[in-house]
Amino acid sequence: MSEIKDITKRDEDFAKWYTDVVTKAGLIDYSSVKGSMIIAPYGYAIWENMQKVLDKMFKETGHENVQMPMFIPESLLNIEKDHVNGFAPEVAWVTYGGKEKLDERLCVRPTSEVLFCDYYKKIIKSYRDLPKLYNQWCTIVRWEKTTRPFLRSREILWQEGHTMHATKEEALEETLKMLHVYEEFQKKYLAIPVLVGKKTDKEKFAGAEASYSLEAMMYDGVALQNGTSHYFGQGFARAFGIQFLNKENKLETPYQTSWGVTTRMIGSIIMVHGDDRGLVLPPNIAPVKVIIIPISNKEDVISATENLSKELKEHNISVKVDNSSKTPGFKFAEAEVKGYPVRIEIGPRDLEQGLVTIVRRDTLEKATIKKEEVVEYLSKLFEEIQDNLYTKALKRRDTMIYEANNYEEFKEIAQNKPGFIKANWCGNVLCEEKVKDDFGMKSRCLIEDEEVGETCSICGKKAKYRLYFGKQY
Amino acid sequence: MSEIKDITKRDEDFAKWYTDVVTKAGLIDYSSVKGSMIIAPYGYAIWENMQKVLDKMFKETGHENVQMPMFIPESLLNIEKDHVNGFAPEVAWVTYGGKEKLDERLCVRPTSEVLFCDYYKKIIKSYRDLPKLYNQWCTIVRWEKTTRPFLRSREILWQEGHTMHATKEEALEETLKMLHVYEEFQKKYLAIPVLVGKKTDKEKFAGAEASYSLEAMMYDGVALQNGTSHYFGQGFARAFGIQFLNKENKLETPYQTSWGVTTRMIGSIIMVHGDDRGLVLPPNIAPVKVIIIPISNKEDVISATENLSKELKEHNISVKVDNSSKTPGFKFAEAEVKGYPVRIEIGPRDLEQGLVTIVRRDTLEKATIKKEEVVEYLSKLFEEIQDNLYTKALKRRDTMIYEANNYEEFKEIAQNKPGFIKANWCGNVLCEEKVKDDFGMKSRCLIEDEEVGETCSICGKKAKYRLYFGKQY
């Protein structure tokens, strides 16, 4: 029991709390391969649920899955200059195959723009071949110095969409469409509110014309970039010589996008919804929605447990029964660490009256419900929990976004209040650099639908944009 | 049209026929990364269907998915001696991370026994922790010199199950259980009959005590090993120092298995069922079961096409409509190359009478069916096609298995008849080596339920086993 309950308090040491939760909930384990983690069954099951939902959303928006090579020859990586400068410092290089030294070293893909371009060059000949809407689920590698489970890892499980279009308008539309697919997914399934906007030039993806991101705020006020969608214009396509014959039989260069999300989203669930007792999973993404715990070993309790489990399964509610020999107290604590959305306790006294006790993980509220009404009760309860988690996260986030109209205000907030700072910005990268130097904060994204103040909150010159700042994971 | 129909005849040049089919059916594309292929949307969709079915079967047999690191430090690979000797010559080595030379080089996993052992050492302490039944879906790398799409590739998509058990009996049971899960899958879904048996010591997996395999016979009589299941005994566990406290509180070493299948199964579908017109997919694994081709552009034909497509979708039948501007002849040819199990043609004359034409891909037989009876007809037809493909493959295979009771007979068959040779064997590896030197044939597997002849078909000494030989991909 002590092992389970031994979670650092969230407000005492947030970083340690996070590490306690990921390991004690059984999401990951450390491996002896430096910088790589093991995703344990419970953690992987969350990822499988994410994949299932997202894959369906991708297919409904016309995308097809493919599988590209995992190695990139150095000469291929070198074709687009901004891209290679951005990624070369952080890739793993394969130099030997068996005992033979390779003529050309290969990097393990850190992202696959160049591989897709190399493929698209081959298969795109005519306007009839467009758009190409491909996606791949795979592992990428980035040689990070310091790593944290789900947040920063040398190996990352993700999906990467790569598309090519005949027109700029269509490519821009795709970039935003997928950004909003992510936004909808994170809101509906992960119960996480996100700021959605364009990255500044300083923060955009290596080789992109425009990058858009989803910025979630963690419990400690720090940002987690929870997904990105990029518009490349014709940059890569030109560098790779990709051209197609348009309807007028003239050669044109197509327009490109890419977009991706990773297992990092699991980290955001933990840091947005988790509490001192452990993980709190939104029902829409939880691998196990209900844990049933029999309070005694009596035959009728055990059989009632089995019957209820069977009934829930018949209604497609994922359920687990804990009939181990541990004490009920230990089982409750474990169920809380694991963040199952709902716990059902079945005890002899309740049972005599045909009742069971239902405890929701998000509020820890208890209700006593007639056995025959459980299924109906649950279907409403899941919705309530899902809504509550989202609303709570949204409220909390909104109270942690502060407005700074000048650098005095900015400083006051940055030094005293964790969270995001909404500022007015002149557009000069020097202002971003100043904020980074002074407070260790980077710009998050430009928010288009907010009114822009008169003057830049950093330098005082004329402001052009509404820009959010925040520390980041 | 010529591009589509231009498939080499199967009996003229089987290797070229195979390459034509994989590329012209749109299953793969070549990449400029040597030794790696691109799995195109249609090929990947077949793999997704395989994954869906197998993953369900694995979960129903109690297995959980995890994700292990993709890199293996050299020292970890070196722990089990037979294993490292088997794999070290064919791995890709990462020696640099960014600009820094690594202290210890890492290989990209060729298989993950050592990674799982390293993990199991950490998490297995007591009999209560057993069995551990883990599986992972991932990409592995083997540095092959010559490669062929799906059959032999530097990067292989597969699943690998890795389990640990308290007793030898349980581990052996698991090894055979998963072997039979594969057998059932290949029979029911891929319509492929397989020989199932134990590998000889010479042919077993590096580090295993016993290896079992599924051996399918391709159209040309050559074997394709379509999956393996290994029993490791305590070899790896001892090398890694994995121990658990049994119920009597004494330390014991657990028993281990591993088992895997790969995208190679797609190659076996092609080479077992394909014909001169292209791919032939069994309905139970086909991403698109029905292609509907309107024979004219008339409004009522197009709307009948759309209505039928909608109706089939409502009955969960995967369907595609080809309403491109190509000629019907071209569309038919393309549908045949792609191996859609059923083609439905809708033309104006049929339509007047409320009929459609249904063509099955396996036999190319045509039937004219009332529109309102299509769904019912199809559900029976899919079963018929699935059964027919299996029966045909089984019959063909069985006519290509020959018995050799002495080396004269062996030689006569080996030199004249493509297929498998069933032989009696004394158990001496020299006999296997002789067959390999003389005819380029390796032993496939030991078949236990057949009677063993008196004398070894190779050396003439007393025979102990029934052993099949055959050339292999």
Interface residues (C-beta under 8 A of the other chain):
Chain A: D29 S31 S32 V33 S36 M37 I38 I39 A40 P41 Y44 A45 W47 E48 E64 N65 V66 Q67 M68 P69 M70 F71 I72 P73 L76 A88 P89 E90 V91 A92 W93 V94 T95 Y96 G97 G98 K99 R105 L106 V108 L115 D118 Y119 K122 I123 Y134 C138 T139 V141 W143 R154 E155 L157
Chain B: D29 S31 S32 V33 S36 M37 I38 I39 A40 P41 Y44 A45 W47 E48 E64 N65 V66 Q67 M68 P69 M70 F71 I72 P73 L76 A88 P89 E90 V91 A92 W93 V94 T95 Y96 G97 G98 K99 R105 L106 V108 L115 D118 Y119 K122 I123 Y134 C138 T139 V141 W143 R154 E155 L157
